[in-house]
């Protein structure tokens, strides 16, 4: 079975991803650091690792929709 990409809730419209935030050993095991902007959809996905960043309280926040 394929595991779904990680989802991170954030308070900021601008986020960074290096693919290794939660990996012991750090960025050497991830990908180049990229800065991403959350748009009107309320989320953005990293082009390297598919990690999804969701704006808290935004249109894509499932907690808000519940």
PQR file of N, CA, C, O and H, with PARSE charges and radii, in Angstrom:
ATOM      1  N   UNK A   1       0.843  -1.185   0.000 -0.4000 1.5000
ATOM      2  CA  UNK A   1       0.000   0.000   0.000 -0.0000 2.0000
ATOM      3  C   UNK A   1       0.885   1.245   0.000  0.5500 1.7000
ATOM      4  O   UNK A   1       1.906   1.289   0.685 -0.5500 1.4000
ATOM      5  N   UNK A   2       0.491   2.236  -0.761 -0.4000 1.5000
ATOM      6  CA  UNK A   2       1.227   3.497  -0.826 -0.0000 2.0000
ATOM      7  C   UNK A   2       0.775   4.397   0.311  0.5500 1.7000
ATOM      8  O   UNK A   2      -0.420   4.600   0.523 -0.5500 1.4000
ATOM      9  H   UNK A   2      -0.339   2.200  -1.318  0.4000 1.0000
ATOM     10  N   UNK A   3       1.753   4.938   1.043 -0.4000 1.5000
ATOM     11  CA  UNK A   3       1.453   5.830   2.158 -0.0000 2.0000
ATOM     12  C   UNK A   3       1.167   7.241   1.641  0.5500 1.7000
ATOM     13  O   UNK A   3       1.869   7.738   0.760 -0.5500 1.4000
ATOM     14  H   UNK A   3       2.724   4.773   0.871  0.4000 1.0000
ATOM     15  N   UNK A   4       0.139   7.878   2.190 -0.4000 1.5000
ATOM     16  CA  UNK A   4      -0.232   9.239   1.787 -0.0000 2.0000
ATOM     17  C   UNK A   4       0.849  10.228   2.221  0.5500 1.7000
ATOM     18  O   UNK A   4       1.479  10.038   3.261 -0.5500 1.4000
ATOM     19  H   UNK A   4      -0.431   7.474   2.906  0.4000 1.0000
ATOM     20  N   UNK A   5       1.068  11.291   1.426 -0.4000 1.5000
ATOM     21  CA  UNK A   5       2.045  12.315   1.817 -0.0000 2.0000
ATOM     22  C   UNK A   5       1.647  12.988   3.125  0.5500 1.7000
ATOM     23  O   UNK A   5       0.471  13.027   3.486 -0.5500 1.4000
ATOM     24  H   UNK A   5       0.556  11.445   0.581  0.4000 1.0000
ATOM     25  N   UNK A   6       2.630  13.507   3.815 -0.4000 1.5000
ATOM     26  CA  UNK A   6       2.409  14.177   5.096 -0.0000 2.0000
ATOM     27  C   UNK A   6       1.650  15.488   4.889  0.5500 1.7000
ATOM     28  O   UNK A   6       1.844  16.176   3.887 -0.5500 1.4000
ATOM     29  H   UNK A   6       3.586  13.475   3.521  0.4000 1.0000
ATOM     30  N   UNK A   7       0.785  15.826   5.849 -0.4000 1.5000
ATOM     31  CA  UNK A   7       0.068  17.102   5.845 -0.0000 2.0000
ATOM     32  C   UNK A   7       0.468  17.882   7.087  0.5500 1.7000
ATOM     33  O   UNK A   7       0.476  17.340   8.192 -0.5500 1.4000
ATOM     34  H   UNK A   7       0.627  15.267   6.663  0.4000 1.0000
ATOM     35  N   UNK A   8       0.800  19.158   6.903 -0.4000 1.5000
ATOM     36  CA  UNK A   8       1.232  20.025   7.992 -0.0000 2.0000
ATOM     37  C   UNK A   8       0.293  21.219   8.064  0.5500 1.7000
ATOM     38  O   UNK A   8       0.085  21.904   7.062 -0.5500 1.4000
ATOM     39  H   UNK A   8       0.794  19.599   6.006  0.4000 1.0000
ATOM     40  N   UNK A   9      -0.284  21.479   9.250 -0.4000 1.5000
ATOM     41  CA  UNK A   9      -1.089  22.684   9.459 -0.0000 2.0000
ATOM     42  C   UNK A   9      -0.161  23.832   9.832  0.5500 1.7000
ATOM     43  O   UNK A   9       0.769  23.649  10.616 -0.5500 1.4000
ATOM     44  H   UNK A   9      -0.116  20.923  10.064  0.4000 1.0000
ATOM     45  N   UNK A  10      -0.406  25.009   9.278 -0.4000 1.5000
ATOM     46  CA  UNK A  10       0.459  26.155   9.534 -0.0000 2.0000
ATOM     47  C   UNK A  10      -0.364  27.432   9.692  0.5500 1.7000
ATOM     48  O   UNK A  10      -1.490  27.523   9.202 -0.5500 1.4000
ATOM     49  H   UNK A  10      -1.162  25.159   8.641  0.4000 1.0000
ATOM     50  N   UNK A  11       0.212  28.413  10.383 -0.4000 1.5000
ATOM     51  CA  UNK A  11      -0.416  29.724  10.554 -0.0000 2.0000
ATOM     52  C   UNK A  11       0.080  30.728   9.513  0.5500 1.7000
ATOM     53  O   UNK A  11      -0.450  31.835   9.416 -0.5500 1.4000
ATOM     54  H   UNK A  11       1.126  28.339  10.781  0.4000 1.0000
ATOM     55  N   UNK A  12       1.091  30.347   8.739 -0.4000 1.5000
ATOM     56  CA  UNK A  12       1.745  31.265   7.814 -0.0000 2.0000
ATOM     57  C   UNK A  12       1.400  30.947   6.359  0.5500 1.7000
ATOM     58  O   UNK A  12       1.242  29.786   5.982 -0.5500 1.4000
ATOM     59  H   UNK A  12       1.521  29.448   8.817  0.4000 1.0000
ATOM     60  N   UNK A  13       1.286  32.006   5.547 -0.4000 1.5000
ATOM     61  CA  UNK A  13       1.049  31.822   4.112 -0.0000 2.0000
ATOM     62  C   UNK A  13       2.328  31.413   3.386  0.5500 1.7000
ATOM     63  O   UNK A  13       2.271  30.870   2.283 -0.5500 1.4000
ATOM     64  H   UNK A  13       1.414  32.950   5.853  0.4000 1.0000
ATOM     65  N   UNK A  14       3.465  31.668   3.993 -0.4000 1.5000
ATOM     66  CA  UNK A  14       4.770  31.333   3.389 -0.0000 2.0000
ATOM     67  C   UNK A  14       5.424  30.251   4.244  0.5500 1.7000
ATOM     68  O   UNK A  14       5.622  30.431   5.446 -0.5500 1.4000
ATOM     69  H   UNK A  14       3.512  32.109   4.889  0.4000 1.0000
ATOM     70  N   UNK A  15       5.754  29.132   3.616 -0.4000 1.5000
ATOM     71  CA  UNK A  15       6.341  28.000   4.335 -0.0000 2.0000
ATOM     72  C   UNK A  15       7.592  27.516   3.603  0.5500 1.7000
ATOM     73  O   UNK A  15       7.776  27.775   2.414 -0.5500 1.4000
ATOM     74  H   UNK A  15       5.593  28.985   2.640  0.4000 1.0000
ATOM     75  N   UNK A  16       8.451  26.802   4.345 -0.4000 1.5000
ATOM     76  CA  UNK A  16       9.634  26.220   3.724 -0.0000 2.0000
ATOM     77  C   UNK A  16       9.579  24.713   3.878  0.5500 1.7000
ATOM     78  O   UNK A  16       9.007  24.196   4.837 -0.5500 1.4000
ATOM     79  H   UNK A  16       8.302  26.591   5.311  0.4000 1.0000
ATOM     80  N   UNK A  17      10.178  24.010   2.924 -0.4000 1.5000
ATOM     81  CA  UNK A  17      10.221  22.559   2.981 -0.0000 2.0000
ATOM     82  C   UNK A  17      11.592  22.098   2.513  0.5500 1.7000
ATOM     83  O   UNK A  17      12.092  22.559   1.487 -0.5500 1.4000
ATOM     84  H   UNK A  17      10.643  24.430   2.144  0.4000 1.0000
ATOM     85  N   UNK A  18      12.201  21.182   3.273 -0.4000 1.5000
ATOM     86  CA  UNK A  18      13.462  20.577   2.844 -0.0000 2.0000
ATOM     87  C   UNK A  18      13.348  19.054   2.807  0.5500 1.7000
ATOM     88  O   UNK A  18      14.327  18.351   2.559 -0.5500 1.4000
ATOM     89  H   UNK A  18      11.794  20.808   4.106  0.4000 1.0000
ATOM     90  N   UNK A  19      12.139  18.559   3.056 -0.4000 1.5000
ATOM     91  CA  UNK A  19      11.896  17.130   2.981 -0.0000 2.0000
ATOM     92  C   UNK A  19      12.473  16.326   4.111  0.5500 1.7000
ATOM     93  O   UNK A  19      12.360  15.100   4.113 -0.5500 1.4000
ATOM     94  H   UNK A  19      11.343  19.130   3.257  0.4000 1.0000
ATOM     95  N   UNK A  20      13.095  16.983   5.085 -0.4000 1.5000
ATOM     96  CA  UNK A  20      13.772  16.241   6.142 -0.0000 2.0000
ATOM     97  C   UNK A  20      13.531  16.819   7.526  0.5500 1.7000
ATOM     98  O   UNK A  20      14.295  16.532   8.448 -0.5500 1.4000
ATOM     99  H   UNK A  20      13.187  17.979   5.084  0.4000 1.0000
ATOM    100  N   UNK A  21      12.506  17.614   7.694 -0.4000 1.5000
ATOM    101  CA  UNK A  21      12.253  18.245   8.978 -0.0000 2.0000
ATOM    102  C   UNK A  21      12.146  17.229  10.105  0.5500 1.7000
ATOM    103  O   UNK A  21      12.641  17.473  11.205 -0.5500 1.4000
ATOM    104  H   UNK A  21      11.886  17.847   6.945  0.4000 1.0000
ATOM    105  N   UNK A  22      11.512  16.103   9.849 -0.4000 1.5000
ATOM    106  CA  UNK A  22      11.303  15.098  10.885 -0.0000 2.0000
ATOM    107  C   UNK A  22      12.263  13.913  10.777  0.5500 1.7000
ATOM    108  O   UNK A  22      12.085  12.914  11.473 -0.5500 1.4000
ATOM    109  H   UNK A  22      11.110  15.905   8.955  0.4000 1.0000
ATOM    110  N   UNK A  23      13.276  14.012   9.913 -0.4000 1.5000
ATOM    111  CA  UNK A  23      14.224  12.916   9.732 -0.0000 2.0000
ATOM    112  C   UNK A  23      15.466  13.174  10.580  0.5500 1.7000
ATOM    113  O   UNK A  23      16.056  14.253  10.522 -0.5500 1.4000
ATOM    114  H   UNK A  23      13.420  14.824   9.348  0.4000 1.0000
ATOM    115  N   UNK A  24      15.853  12.181  11.361 -0.4000 1.5000
ATOM    116  CA  UNK A  24      17.077  12.310  12.141 -0.0000 2.0000
ATOM    117  C   UNK A  24      18.250  12.402  11.168  0.5500 1.7000
ATOM    118  O   UNK A  24      18.375  11.565  10.274 -0.5500 1.4000
ATOM    119  H   UNK A  24      15.374  11.304  11.408  0.4000 1.0000
ATOM    120  N   UNK A  25      19.092  13.384  11.326 -0.4000 1.5000
ATOM    121  CA  UNK A  25      20.192  13.605  10.397 -0.0000 2.0000
ATOM    122  C   UNK A  25      19.972  14.844   9.551  0.5500 1.7000
ATOM    123  O   UNK A  25      20.907  15.375   8.951 -0.5500 1.4000
ATOM    124  H   UNK A  25      18.991  14.064  12.052  0.4000 1.0000
ATOM    125  N   UNK A  26      18.731  15.299   9.508 -0.4000 1.5000
ATOM    126  CA  UNK A  26      18.405  16.577   8.900 -0.0000 2.0000
ATOM    127  C   UNK A  26      18.392  16.631   7.393  0.5500 1.7000
ATOM    128  O   UNK A  26      18.164  15.631   6.712 -0.5500 1.4000
ATOM    129  H   UNK A  26      17.972  14.867   9.995  0.4000 1.0000
ATOM    130  N   UNK A  27      18.644  17.840   6.883 -0.4000 1.5000
ATOM    131  CA  UNK A  27      18.458  18.154   5.474 -0.0000 2.0000
ATOM    132  C   UNK A  27      19.354  17.351   4.530  0.5500 1.7000
ATOM    133  O   UNK A  27      19.053  17.254   3.340 -0.5500 1.4000
ATOM    134  H   UNK A  27      18.828  18.652   7.436  0.4000 1.0000
ATOM    135  N   UNK A  28      20.430  16.782   5.025 -0.4000 1.5000
ATOM    136  CA  UNK A  28      21.297  15.985   4.152 -0.0000 2.0000
ATOM    137  C   UNK A  28      20.535  14.787   3.582  0.5500 1.7000
ATOM    138  O   UNK A  28      20.932  14.236   2.555 -0.5500 1.4000
ATOM    139  H   UNK A  28      20.676  16.861   5.991  0.4000 1.0000
ATOM    140  N   UNK A  29      19.462  14.387   4.229 -0.4000 1.5000
ATOM    141  CA  UNK A  29      18.676  13.245   3.778 -0.0000 2.0000
ATOM    142  C   UNK A  29      17.407  13.663   3.044  0.5500 1.7000
ATOM    143  O   UNK A  29      16.638  12.804   2.612 -0.5500 1.4000
ATOM    144  H   UNK A  29      19.139  14.834   5.063  0.4000 1.0000
ATOM    145  N   UNK A  30      17.178  14.948   2.897 -0.4000 1.5000
ATOM    146  CA  UNK A  30      15.953  15.421   2.267 -0.0000 2.0000
ATOM    147  C   UNK A  30      16.177  15.888   0.832  0.5500 1.7000
ATOM    148  O   UNK A  30      16.784  15.184   0.025 -0.5500 1.4000
ATOM    149  H   UNK A  30      17.803  15.645   3.247  0.4000 1.0000
ATOM    150  N   UNK A  31      15.674  17.097   0.524 -0.4000 1.5000
ATOM    151  CA  UNK A  31      15.822  17.701  -0.799 -0.0000 2.0000
ATOM    152  C   UNK A  31      16.219  19.156  -0.613  0.5500 1.7000
ATOM    153  O   UNK A  31      16.219  19.640   0.519 -0.5500 1.4000
ATOM    154  H   UNK A  31      15.181  17.669   1.180  0.4000 1.0000
ATOM    155  N   UNK A  32      16.559  19.874  -1.683 -0.4000 1.5000
ATOM    156  CA  UNK A  32      16.900  21.293  -1.528 -0.0000 2.0000
ATOM    157  C   UNK A  32      15.753  22.057  -0.862  0.5500 1.7000
ATOM    158  O   UNK A  32      14.583  21.786  -1.134 -0.5500 1.4000
ATOM    159  H   UNK A  32      16.559  19.480  -2.603  0.4000 1.0000
ATOM    160  N   UNK A  33      16.087  23.002   0.003 -0.4000 1.5000
ATOM    161  CA  UNK A  33      15.057  23.804   0.672 -0.0000 2.0000
ATOM    162  C   UNK A  33      14.349  24.683  -0.347  0.5500 1.7000
ATOM    163  O   UNK A  33      14.984  25.360  -1.156 -0.5500 1.4000
ATOM    164  H   UNK A  33      17.037  23.222   0.224  0.4000 1.0000
ATOM    165  N   UNK A  34      13.024  24.658  -0.293 -0.4000 1.5000
ATOM    166  CA  UNK A  34      12.206  25.500  -1.162 -0.0000 2.0000
ATOM    167  C   UNK A  34      11.234  26.290  -0.299  0.5500 1.7000
ATOM    168  O   UNK A  34      10.799  25.824   0.754 -0.5500 1.4000
ATOM    169  H   UNK A  34      12.508  24.108   0.364  0.4000 1.0000
ATOM    170  N   UNK A  35      10.901  27.484  -0.756 -0.4000 1.5000
ATOM    171  CA  UNK A  35       9.901  28.324  -0.098 -0.0000 2.0000
ATOM    172  C   UNK A  35       8.630  28.261  -0.934  0.5500 1.7000
ATOM    173  O   UNK A  35       8.679  28.385  -2.157 -0.5500 1.4000
ATOM    174  H   UNK A  35      11.254  27.863  -1.612  0.4000 1.0000
ATOM    175  N   UNK A  36       7.497  28.068  -0.275 -0.4000 1.5000
ATOM    176  CA  UNK A  36       6.218  27.901  -0.957 -0.0000 2.0000
ATOM    177  C   UNK A  36       5.214  28.903  -0.423  0.5500 1.7000
ATOM    178  O   UNK A  36       5.267  29.267   0.752 -0.5500 1.4000
ATOM    179  H   UNK A  36       7.458  27.967   0.719  0.4000 1.0000
ATOM    180  N   UNK A  37       4.296  29.355  -1.272 -0.4000 1.5000
ATOM    181  CA  UNK A  37       3.236  30.302  -0.891 -0.0000 2.0000
ATOM    182  C   UNK A  37       1.883  29.605  -0.949  0.5500 1.7000
ATOM    183  O   UNK A  37       1.529  29.006  -1.965 -0.5500 1.4000
ATOM    184  H   UNK A  37       4.253  29.059  -2.226  0.4000 1.0000
ATOM    185  N   UNK A  38       1.132  29.685   0.140 -0.4000 1.5000
ATOM    186  CA  UNK A  38      -0.221  29.138   0.167 -0.0000 2.0000
ATOM    187  C   UNK A  38      -1.149  30.131  -0.527  0.5500 1.7000
ATOM    188  O   UNK A  38      -1.160  31.315  -0.191 -0.5500 1.4000
ATOM    189  H   UNK A  38       1.419  30.171   0.965  0.4000 1.0000
ATOM    190  N   UNK A  39      -1.925  29.649  -1.492 -0.4000 1.5000
ATOM    191  CA  UNK A  39      -2.787  30.528  -2.277 -0.0000 2.0000
ATOM    192  C   UNK A  39      -4.229  30.504  -1.762  0.5500 1.7000
ATOM    193  O   UNK A  39      -4.489  30.057  -0.645 -0.5500 1.4000
ATOM    194  H   UNK A  39      -1.916  28.687  -1.765  0.4000 1.0000
ATOM    195  N   UNK A  40      -5.161  30.989  -2.587 -0.4000 1.5000
ATOM    196  CA  UNK A  40      -6.567  31.108  -2.177 -0.0000 2.0000
ATOM    197  C   UNK A  40      -7.239  29.760  -1.913  0.5500 1.7000
ATOM    198  O   UNK A  40      -8.295  29.719  -1.283 -0.5500 1.4000
ATOM    199  H   UNK A  40      -4.949  31.352  -3.495  0.4000 1.0000
ATOM    200  N   UNK A  41      -6.649  28.662  -2.381 -0.4000 1.5000
ATOM    201  CA  UNK A  41      -7.203  27.332  -2.101 -0.0000 2.0000
ATOM    202  C   UNK A  41      -6.954  26.925  -0.652  0.5500 1.7000
ATOM    203  O   UNK A  41      -7.612  26.020  -0.139 -0.5500 1.4000
ATOM    204  H   UNK A  41      -5.791  28.696  -2.893  0.4000 1.0000
ATOM    205  N   UNK A  42      -6.002  27.593   0.012 -0.4000 1.5000
ATOM    206  CA  UNK A  42      -5.721  27.324   1.416 -0.0000 2.0000
ATOM    207  C   UNK A  42      -4.668  26.253   1.640  0.5500 1.7000
ATOM    208  O   UNK A  42      -4.470  25.817   2.774 -0.5500 1.4000
ATOM    209  H   UNK A  42      -5.468  28.329  -0.404  0.4000 1.0000
ATOM    210  N   UNK A  43      -3.987  25.820   0.582 -0.4000 1.5000
ATOM    211  CA  UNK A  43      -2.918  24.832   0.740 -0.0000 2.0000
ATOM    212  C   UNK A  43      -1.917  24.952  -0.399  0.5500 1.7000
ATOM    213  O   UNK A  43      -2.182  25.575  -1.427 -0.5500 1.4000
ATOM    214  H   UNK A  43      -4.148  26.174  -0.339  0.4000 1.0000
ATOM    215  N   UNK A  44      -0.751  24.332  -0.186 -0.4000 1.5000
ATOM    216  CA  UNK A  44       0.267  24.222  -1.224 -0.0000 2.0000
ATOM    217  C   UNK A  44       0.981  22.887  -1.010  0.5500 1.7000
ATOM    218  O   UNK A  44       1.123  22.426   0.122 -0.5500 1.4000
ATOM    219  H   UNK A  44      -0.535  23.825   0.649  0.4000 1.0000
ATOM    220  N   UNK A  45       1.428  22.271  -2.109 -0.4000 1.5000
ATOM    221  CA  UNK A  45       2.150  21.006  -2.023 -0.0000 2.0000
ATOM    222  C   UNK A  45       3.569  21.188  -2.523  0.5500 1.7000
ATOM    223  O   UNK A  45       3.806  21.880  -3.513 -0.5500 1.4000
ATOM    224  H   UNK A  45       1.312  22.645  -3.029  0.4000 1.0000
ATOM    225  N   UNK A  46       4.510  20.564  -1.833 -0.4000 1.5000
ATOM    226  CA  UNK A  46       5.910  20.607  -2.228 -0.0000 2.0000
ATOM    227  C   UNK A  46       6.091  19.803  -3.513  0.5500 1.7000
ATOM    228  O   UNK A  46       5.602  18.679  -3.623 -0.5500 1.4000
ATOM    229  H   UNK A  46       4.318  20.002  -1.029  0.4000 1.0000
ATOM    230  N   UNK A  47       6.785  20.374  -4.468 -0.4000 1.5000
ATOM    231  CA  UNK A  47       7.036  19.704  -5.736 -0.0000 2.0000
ATOM    232  C   UNK A  47       8.056  18.570  -5.639  0.5500 1.7000
ATOM    233  O   UNK A  47       8.137  17.731  -6.536 -0.5500 1.4000
ATOM    234  H   UNK A  47       7.183  21.287  -4.379  0.4000 1.0000
ATOM    235  N   UNK A  48       8.831  18.540  -4.560 -0.4000 1.5000
ATOM    236  CA  UNK A  48       9.818  17.479  -4.373 -0.0000 2.0000
ATOM    237  C   UNK A  48       9.228  16.270  -3.642  0.5500 1.7000
ATOM    238  O   UNK A  48       9.328  15.142  -4.125 -0.5500 1.4000
ATOM    239  H   UNK A  48       8.765  19.222  -3.831  0.4000 1.0000
ATOM    240  N   UNK A  49       8.619  16.504  -2.490 -0.4000 1.5000
ATOM    241  CA  UNK A  49       8.212  15.381  -1.636 -0.0000 2.0000
ATOM    242  C   UNK A  49       6.696  15.243  -1.474  0.5500 1.7000
ATOM    243  O   UNK A  49       6.234  14.338  -0.780 -0.5500 1.4000
ATOM    244  H   UNK A  49       8.538  17.420  -2.097  0.4000 1.0000
ATOM    245  N   UNK A  50       5.922  16.121  -2.100 -0.4000 1.5000
ATOM    246  CA  UNK A  50       4.457  16.100  -2.049 -0.0000 2.0000
ATOM    247  C   UNK A  50       3.868  16.414  -0.677  0.5500 1.7000
ATOM    248  O   UNK A  50       2.667  16.239  -0.473 -0.5500 1.4000
ATOM    249  H   UNK A  50       6.297  16.857  -2.664  0.4000 1.0000
ATOM    250  N   UNK A  51       4.694  16.878   0.272 -0.4000 1.5000
ATOM    251  CA  UNK A  51       4.162  17.275   1.574 -0.0000 2.0000
ATOM    252  C   UNK A  51       3.172  18.410   1.347  0.5500 1.7000
ATOM    253  O   UNK A  51       3.452  19.335   0.584 -0.5500 1.4000
ATOM    254  H   UNK A  51       5.670  17.020   0.105  0.4000 1.0000
ATOM    255  N   UNK A  52       2.016  18.344   2.003 -0.4000 1.5000
ATOM    256  CA  UNK A  52       0.972  19.362   1.843 -0.0000 2.0000
ATOM    257  C   UNK A  52       0.961  20.259   3.068  0.5500 1.7000
ATOM    258  O   UNK A  52       0.919  19.780   4.202 -0.5500 1.4000
ATOM    259  H   UNK A  52       1.789  17.592   2.622  0.4000 1.0000
ATOM    260  N   UNK A  53       0.998  21.565   2.832 -0.4000 1.5000
ATOM    261  CA  UNK A  53       0.921  22.563   3.889 -0.0000 2.0000
ATOM    262  C   UNK A  53      -0.454  23.214   3.799  0.5500 1.7000
ATOM    263  O   UNK A  53      -0.818  23.767   2.762 -0.5500 1.4000
ATOM    264  H   UNK A  53       1.032  21.954   1.911  0.4000 1.0000
ATOM    265  N   UNK A  54      -1.217  23.146   4.891 -0.4000 1.5000
ATOM    266  CA  UNK A  54      -2.591  23.650   4.924 -0.0000 2.0000
ATOM    267  C   UNK A  54      -2.662  24.816   5.898  0.5500 1.7000
ATOM    268  O   UNK A  54      -2.189  24.713   7.030 -0.5500 1.4000
ATOM    269  H   UNK A  54      -0.921  22.697   5.734  0.4000 1.0000
ATOM    270  N   UNK A  55      -3.247  25.917   5.464 -0.4000 1.5000
ATOM    271  CA  UNK A  55      -3.419  27.105   6.299 -0.0000 2.0000
ATOM    272  C   UNK A  55      -4.520  26.866   7.321  0.5500 1.7000
ATOM    273  O   UNK A  55      -5.651  26.539   6.963 -0.5500 1.4000
ATOM    274  H   UNK A  55      -3.632  26.001   4.545  0.4000 1.0000
ATOM    275  N   UNK A  56      -4.182  27.031   8.597 -0.4000 1.5000
ATOM    276  CA  UNK A  56      -5.178  26.872   9.660 -0.0000 2.0000
ATOM    277  C   UNK A  56      -6.316  27.855   9.470  0.5500 1.7000
ATOM    278  O   UNK A  56      -6.084  29.053   9.303 -0.5500 1.4000
ATOM    279  H   UNK A  56      -3.263  27.297   8.888  0.4000 1.0000
ATOM    280  N   UNK A  57      -7.541  27.360   9.494 -0.4000 1.5000
ATOM    281  CA  UNK A  57      -8.721  28.203   9.321 -0.0000 2.0000
ATOM    282  C   UNK A  57      -9.019  28.543   7.880  0.5500 1.7000
ATOM    283  O   UNK A  57     -10.001  29.234   7.609 -0.5500 1.4000
ATOM    284  H   UNK A  57      -7.730  26.387   9.629  0.4000 1.0000
ATOM    285  N   UNK A  58      -8.207  28.084   6.946 -0.4000 1.5000
ATOM    286  CA  UNK A  58      -8.409  28.362   5.531 -0.0000 2.0000
ATOM    287  C   UNK A  58      -9.373  27.378   4.890  0.5500 1.7000
ATOM    288  O   UNK A  58      -9.860  26.466   5.559 -0.5500 1.4000
ATOM    289  H   UNK A  58      -7.409  27.523   7.166  0.4000 1.0000
ATOM    290  N   UNK A  59      -9.655  27.550   3.603 -0.4000 1.5000
ATOM    291  CA  UNK A  59     -10.639  26.700   2.915 -0.0000 2.0000
ATOM    292  C   UNK A  59     -10.282  25.216   2.882  0.5500 1.7000
ATOM    293  O   UNK A  59     -11.179  24.382   2.757 -0.5500 1.4000
ATOM    294  H   UNK A  59      -9.260  28.291   3.061  0.4000 1.0000
ATOM    295  N   UNK A  60      -9.018  24.864   2.990 -0.4000 1.5000
ATOM    296  CA  UNK A  60      -8.605  23.454   2.929 -0.0000 2.0000
ATOM    297  C   UNK A  60      -8.439  22.818   4.310  0.5500 1.7000
ATOM    298  O   UNK A  60      -8.114  21.635   4.413 -0.5500 1.4000
ATOM    299  H   UNK A  60      -8.289  25.541   3.092  0.4000 1.0000
ATOM    300  N   UNK A  61      -8.662  23.598   5.371 -0.4000 1.5000
ATOM    301  CA  UNK A  61      -8.517  23.084   6.739 -0.0000 2.0000
ATOM    302  C   UNK A  61      -9.728  22.240   7.080  0.5500 1.7000
ATOM    303  O   UNK A  61     -10.828  22.772   7.238 -0.5500 1.4000
ATOM    304  H   UNK A  61      -8.926  24.559   5.288  0.4000 1.0000
ATOM    305  N   UNK A  62      -9.545  20.923   7.198 -0.4000 1.5000
ATOM    306  CA  UNK A  62     -10.655  20.013   7.469 -0.0000 2.0000
ATOM    307  C   UNK A  62     -11.271  20.256   8.843  0.5500 1.7000
ATOM    308  O   UNK A  62     -12.448  19.957   9.046 -0.5500 1.4000
ATOM    309  H   UNK A  62      -8.652  20.491   7.070  0.4000 1.0000
ATOM    310  N   UNK A  63     -10.507  20.788   9.786 -0.4000 1.5000
ATOM    311  CA  UNK A  63     -11.051  21.094  11.106 -0.0000 2.0000
ATOM    312  C   UNK A  63     -12.107  22.202  11.019  0.5500 1.7000
ATOM    313  O   UNK A  63     -13.075  22.214  11.779 -0.5500 1.4000
ATOM    314  H   UNK A  63      -9.551  21.030   9.621  0.4000 1.0000
ATOM    315  N   UNK A  64     -11.902  23.127  10.081 -0.4000 1.5000
ATOM    316  CA  UNK A  64     -12.860  24.229   9.893 -0.0000 2.0000
ATOM    317  C   UNK A  64     -14.142  23.686   9.253  0.5500 1.7000
ATOM    318  O   UNK A  64     -15.243  24.118   9.597 -0.5500 1.4000
ATOM    319  H   UNK A  64     -11.115  23.117   9.464  0.4000 1.0000
ATOM    320  N   UNK A  65     -13.994  22.743   8.328 -0.4000 1.5000
ATOM    321  CA  UNK A  65     -15.149  22.201   7.612 -0.0000 2.0000
ATOM    322  C   UNK A  65     -16.020  21.312   8.498  0.5500 1.7000
ATOM    323  O   UNK A  65     -17.195  21.097   8.199 -0.5500 1.4000
ATOM    324  H   UNK A  65     -13.101  22.392   8.049  0.4000 1.0000
ATOM    325  N   UNK A  66     -15.451  20.797   9.581 -0.4000 1.5000
ATOM    326  CA  UNK A  66     -16.203  19.891  10.457 -0.0000 2.0000
ATOM    327  C   UNK A  66     -17.174  20.605  11.337  0.5500 1.7000
ATOM    328  O   UNK A  66     -17.875  19.970  12.125 -0.5500 1.4000
ATOM    329  H   UNK A  66     -14.496  20.971   9.824  0.4000 1.0000
TER
END
